[in-house]
Amino acid sequence: MVGRQEIPIRSGEYRRPSFIFHSVVYPSFTMSLSIGIVGLPNVGKSTLFKSLTKKSVLIANYPFATVDPNVGVVEVPDERLDALSHVSKSEKTIAAAVNFTDIAGLVKGASKGEGLGNQFLSHIRETDAIAMVVRGFSDPNVIHVSGKVDPKNDVEVVTYELIFADLETVERRLGALKAKAKAGLTSELTKEIGVVERVHGFLRDGKPARGITLTDEEEPYASALNLLTSKPVLYILNVDEQVMRDKSWEGLLPAEYQPQIPISAKIESELADLPPEDAATMLKEFGLDHSGLDELIRRGYETLDLITFFTSGPKETRAWTVHRGATAPEAAGKIHTDFEKGFIRAEVIHWKDFVEANGEAGAKERGALRIEGKEYVMADGDVCHFRFNV
């Protein structure tokens, strides 16, 4: 519907526009980051998943307990969001979100049909990153499929299975391209075949696709393959409670695997069931500044080079996620495509200035509100009011 009407400019704040706008419908939440959880059976994947999402999933002391992928959405904790909402007296506060997908445990030989994990790898092909959970805890009551606790071996087994799965994908694509070439080679087809053959050779040498060096021209051909091993990996080292207390996880996993995130799934499980105040006390007892969930999300944002900007008003305060380097129109497009298409300008206030000045009016008086154009590059913590015309 097009017409002269009141629409939300800042999320939740209504003003009568001086231009004709499309009506705007906001999504119910902002999906910002998706992470696939992989690992061998009995390394604590499902326990961690339940802790992260507070979602009931099957946890059992035998391989392949999880036979269907579990998906859960977790709000991104952000103290800035609460501060902005308090100042704006917002009716709703909406955090950015992370989508976690947990699949059945992978085992050696998964690519050849062993176990169940390989059947569900397709569920994590669309994720932004992979969290590879490896076992660093000892528990005689929880069997290990390899017979011993060896974090490095865990990484190697899972990595090779992902490589083998990618090899199948690349070989299918290469076969299709060569069949197409029989009808006649074009320069475009020749380039694509060349790139896919390079990626195939790289994988065949046992190397993850993320390590291959490609030109800007070659990158789209490789990206179209949507390979598992091209995704960034977060190495989650699931350790004993005492190891977390002593901070003695150094050396359990070779330094070449980065970033490493030590987590005790057992501690996270207990934290998930506690009220916020009690959880904070428990973290303090372990000498931890924040939970494993907070660290995982923080490192995920860091690894993928993501930042957060905000919209804030009486109706709603909301966090939005964009890649570092995004321009103001691109950020506006995260709210609604019309905002990007008809972008005029952005009114920007740093979140601290917004809070300290008790809102937009105070920030304006202090000279903390800036008018930015199409070339403006978003900064983490910007509070934005987008003007547009469609």
N, C-alpha and C positions, 0 to 999 in steps of 0.2 A: 504494500500500500504506500502510495506517495502522497504527501500533502503537508500543509503547514500544521505542525503539531508539536507537542512537547515531547522531547526525547531525552534520554540520559546522556549528558556530555561527560561529566565525571560520574563514574559508576555510582548510581543511587541518587545523584543530584539532578534536579530537573530545571531547565531554563527554557524560556521561549526563544526559538532560534530566529535569526534574521535571514536565513536561507531556507530553501525547501530541502527536507531530508527524507530518507527512507526511515520507516519505523525500525527499531532495533530490538532484537531479542538476544539476551545474553545466555551463554551456556550455564548449566547448573554448577559446574566447577571447572577449574582450569587444569587440563591435563598437560603437565610440563615435561615429564621425564618418565621413561619406561625402562625397567631393568629386569632382565631374565636371570633367574637363579639356577645355576647348574652345579653339579658335583657328583661324587660317587655316592652310593647308598651308605646310610648310617654315618654321615659326616656332620649331621645336625642341620641339614637344609630345611626340612619341614618344621623343625622346632624354631629355627630362626624366622621362617616365613610366618609362623603363627605369632611369634613375638612382634614382628614388624607390623603385621596387619590386624592383630587381635582377632584373627579369623580362625574358626575351628577347622583344622584339617587333620587327616589321619596321620598319626605318628606311631610307628611300630618298630620293634627291634628285629626287623628282618628286611632283606633287600626287596625293592620294588613295592613298598607299602603304598606309595603314591602312584596310582596308575592313570590318573587324569591330571591335566595341568590345573593348578590352582592359581587364581588371579585375585589380587587384592589391591585396593587403592589406599594409600597412606597420605595424610596431610603433611606438608612440609612445615616443620616447626620454625617460626620466625617471630622473634620478639618485636620486631619493627611493626609487623602487621597489627598486633594487639595495641601497641602504642598509638598508631594512627587511628585505629577504630575508636579508641577511648576519646581521643581529641575530637573526632568527627561525630561522636555519639551515634555511631552507625547501628542500624537495626540488624544488619547481617555482617558477618566477617567471614570471608572466604579465602582459604589458603590455597597456594599452589599444591599440586598433588604429584605423587610418584606412583606409577603402576608397576607392581611386582608380579612377575609370573614365575611360578615354581613348577618344575617338571620332574618326572621320575628320575631316579639316580642313574647316571651313566656308568657302565662297566667296560672293562677292556673287551673289545670285540663287539661293542654296541653297533658299530657301523655294519657289521656282518650279521646282525640279528640277535646278538646276545643281549639279554635283559629287555627292558621296556623303554629305557630313556630315549633311544634313537627315534622311536615312533613319535615323540613329542617335540623334537627339535624345531619343527616347523612353527611351533607356538612362540618361539623366542627369536625367530628371524626378523620380526618387525620391531624388536626392542632397540633402544638406543645404545645400551651397554649390557655387559654380562657381569654378574657377580658370581665368581667361582669360589664356592665354599670348599675349604680343605680342612681336614681334621688335624688338630694339634692337641686334642685332649686324650687322656688315657682313662678308659673305663672297661674293666674286664666283663662287665655285664652287657656291653654293647659291642657286638662283633664288628670287625673290619673286613671288608670283602677281600682285601689284599693280605690279610693275616697279621698286619702290623701297622702301627701309626707312622706314616712317612709322608709329610705334607708335600715334599718335592715330587714324590711319586704320584700323589693325587693329581697335582697340576699336570704332570706329563701325560698321564692316562687320559684325563679329560680333554686336554689340548689336542692330543692325537686323534681322539674320536671326533672332535669338532672338525679337524683337518680332513679326516676321511669323509665326513658328511659333506664338506665343501667340495671335495674332489668329485663326488658324484654329481653335484650341482653343476660344476664347471664342465665336466665331461659331457653331460646332457646338452649344455649350451653349445659346446664346441661341435658336437655332432650335428646339431640343428643348423649352425652357421655354415658348416662345410657342405651340408646337403643343399642349403640355399645357394652356396657359391657355384654349384654345378649348373645353375641356370644362368650364371654370369657374374663375374666379380665386379664390384664397384669399389671406388676408393674408400667409401665409408665402411663397406663390408670387410675390406682388406685390413683397415685399421682395427676394427673390432676383433677380428680373428687374431691379429697379432697380439693385442692386449690380453685376450682370453688365454691364448697359448702361453704367454709369459706367466700369468697367474697360475695356470695349470702346472707349469714347471716348478714354480715356487712352492706350491702346496705339495707336489710330489717329492720335493726335497725335505718335507717334514717341517716347513716353516709356515706360521700363520700369515694370512693374507695382509694383515695390518702392517707387516714389515716391508712390503714391496714399495719401491719408489716409482711413482707415476707422474707424468706431466699433467698440467691442467687439461690438456686435450684428451689424454688417456683416461683420466679419472672417471668421467661419466660411464664409460664402458664397464669399468670394474665395479662401480657403485651399483649398476643395474643387476649385477649378479646377486646382490644382497647376501653376501657371505657371512657366516657366523664368526669366522676368525678375522674379519675386517673390523669388527666392533671393538671398542676399547674394553679392557677387562679390569675389574676391581677384584683383587685377591682377598677374600675374607678368611682369615685364619681363626677358626673356632677353637678356643683354648679353654683350659680349666679356670675355675674361679680364682685359684691361688696365683696363677700366671697373670691374670688381670690385676690382682691386688699388688703383686710384686713388679708388674710391668716388665716381665722377664721373657717376652716373646721374641726378642731379637735373636736371629740365627735359626729359628725354627723353619723358616722358609728363605731360600737364597735371595739376596738383595736385588737380583736381576728382575724379580717379579714385583712390579710396581704398578699402582700403589697398593701397599699392604694395609689391611684394616683388621687389627686384632679385635675379636668379639667373643664374648662368652655367651653362647645361645642360652645357656642355663640362666645366667644373670638377666639377660634380656627377657626371658620368659617370665621371671619373677617380677621384673619392673613393669611389664605389660599389665599385670594384674593389680598393681598398686595405684592408689590415688596419687596425683602429682606431687603433693607434699611429701608423702612417704617415699616415693620413687627418688626424689631429690635427696632425701636423707640417706637412702641406700647407696646412691651413687657416691655421696660424700664419704661413706664408710669404706668404699672401695678405692677412694682417692681419685675418682673419675670426675671430670668436669661436665661430661655429657654422656648420653647413652650411645650404644653402638649404632642405633638407628640414626641419630643425629649425625654421627660421624660418617656413616655410609652415604647418607643423602648429601652431606657437605662435600665429600670426596667425589660423589657422582657429578654434582654441579661443577666442581673444579675440573674434573677430567674431561667433561664435555664442553667446558668453557661457557657455562650458562650464568646469567645474572637475573636479578628480580627487580621489576618496577611495580609501582602501586597506583591504584586509583582509590580515592577516598572521598566519601560524602555522607550525609545523614542516612541515606538508604542503605549504603553498602560500602565496605572497605574490602578491597580484593588485591591479592598478589598475582602477578603475571610473570611468566618466564620467557626470556628471549636469549639468543646466542649473543655473547659479547661481540660488540662491533655492529649490532643492529642499529639502523637509523630510526628516527622518530616515526616515519610513516610505517616502517616494518613493525614496530612495536604496536602502533595503533591498529594494524591489521590483525594482531593477536586478539583484540577485543571484538572487532567486526571487520570484514573485508571492505565494507563501505568507508570505514575510517581511513583505510590506507588509500583507496582509490581517490577519495575526494579530500585528502589531507590538505589543510591550509597552514596550520601552525600548532605548536604544542606549548602549553603553559606549564613550566617545570619548576618544582620546588624540591630540594633535597629533603628526605624524610626527617632528618634531625631538625632542620629549619621549620618544617611544617609542625612538628611536635612542640618545639621550644617557643614558637610564635602562637601556639594554640590555634592552628588552622590557617586556611588560605588568606583570610583578611589580615591577620597579624603578619604573615609572611610578606604580603604585599607592602604593608606599612614599613617593614624593615628593609625592603628592597631585595628580598630573597627570592622573589618570583621572577623567572626569566622567560622571555619569549624566544622560542627556538623554531627554526625552519626545517626544511626537508633534509638538509645535510647533517643535522644534529645527530651525534652518536650517543645512544643511551648509556647512562651510567647506573651502576648498581645502587638501588635505593632511591631512584627518582620517583616523585609523586607527580603524575601527569594528568593534564586536562587537555584533551585533543579537540581542536576545532576542525570541522570538515564540511564539505559541500558536495552533495551528490544530486 
